[in-house]
Amino acid sequence: MGLHYDRKFFRNPEKFDPEHFSEEQKASRHPYSYLPFGEGPRICIGMRFGLTQVKVALVHLLSKFDFLPVGDKQSKVRIAPNNILLTPIGGIDLRVERRRMAAC
């Protein structure tokens, strides 16, 4: 997490910016500055399987449900510093609504 939020490697690291992962951006920084699954001889052996499972679950959920913010407030997500897992302070409030199927 320390590397992923380091301004030396990523402009505005708290904001998701797909440009962080463009070929030009990747070429301009150290190859080991982004390590979601580790690197080298001890890289996670379940990485591809885990990524595939997450993608299938997201496609299934997003095809059947809408995830909408609760209320009007826009707030900056702050990560709890004392947790092993990335956990937002105060959580994220979402409203989940089942999508209506279009009549054919």
C-alpha positions in Angstrom: 0.0 0.0 0.0 2.9 2.3 0.7 4.1 2.0 -2.9 0.6 2.3 -4.4 -0.1 5.6 -2.6 3.4 7.1 -3.1 3.2 10.4 -5.1 6.7 9.6 -6.5 5.2 6.8 -8.6 1.5 8.0 -9.1 0.1 11.4 -9.7 -2.9 11.9 -7.3 -2.8 8.4 -5.9 -6.1 8.6 -4.0 -8.0 9.1 -7.2 -8.7 6.2 -9.6 -7.2 7.2 -12.9 -7.0 4.6 -15.7 -4.2 6.6 -17.1 -2.0 5.3 -14.3 -1.9 2.0 -16.1 -1.3 3.3 -19.7 1.7 1.9 -21.5 3.4 5.3 -21.3 2.9 5.6 -17.5 4.0 2.1 -16.9 7.2 2.6 -18.9 8.0 5.8 -17.0 8.1 4.3 -13.5 9.9 1.4 -11.8 8.4 -2.0 -12.8 8.0 -3.0 -9.1 6.1 0.2 -8.0 2.7 -1.5 -8.6 2.5 -5.0 -6.9 -1.0 -6.1 -6.4 0.0 -9.8 -6.3 3.7 -9.6 -5.5 6.5 -10.2 -7.9 9.4 -12.5 -8.5 9.8 -16.2 -7.5 7.1 -16.0 -4.8 4.3 -14.4 -6.9 0.8 -15.5 -6.0 0.1 -18.8 -7.7 -3.6 -18.1 -7.7 -3.4 -14.7 -9.3 -5.0 -15.6 -12.7 -7.7 -17.8 -11.1 -8.5 -15.1 -8.5 -8.7 -12.4 -11.2 -11.0 -14.5 -13.3 -13.3 -15.2 -10.4 -13.6 -11.6 -9.5 -14.3 -10.6 -13.1 -17.0 -13.2 -13.4 -18.6 -12.1 -10.1 -18.5 -8.4 -11.1 -20.1 -9.2 -14.5 -22.8 -11.2 -12.8 -23.6 -8.5 -10.2 -23.4 -5.5 -12.6 -25.6 -7.2 -15.2 -28.4 -7.8 -12.6 -28.1 -4.8 -10.2 -27.5 -1.1 -10.1 -25.2 0.3 -7.4 -26.1 3.8 -6.5 -24.7 6.3 -4.0 -26.9 7.1 -1.0 -27.7 10.8 -0.6 -26.2 13.7 -2.3 -22.9 14.1 -0.5 -19.6 13.6 -2.3 -16.9 12.6 0.1 -13.3 11.6 -0.2 -12.7 8.0 0.8 -10.1 7.7 3.5 -8.4 4.4 4.1 -8.1 3.1 7.7 -4.3 3.0 8.4 -4.4 0.2 11.1 -6.1 -2.5 9.0 -4.3 -5.3 7.1 -7.0 -5.1 4.4 -7.9 -1.8 2.6 -10.9 -0.6 4.5 -12.6 2.8 4.1 -13.1 4.8 7.3 -16.9 4.9 7.9 -17.6 2.5 5.0 -19.2 3.4 1.7 -23.0 3.7 1.6 -24.6 2.3 -1.6 -28.1 1.5 -2.5 -28.5 -1.7 -4.6 -31.4 -2.0 -6.9 -32.4 -5.0 -9.1 -32.4 -4.0 -12.7 -35.7 -4.4 -14.5 -35.6 -6.7 -17.5 -36.6 -5.1 -20.8 -39.6 -6.7 -22.5 -38.6 -8.3 -25.9 
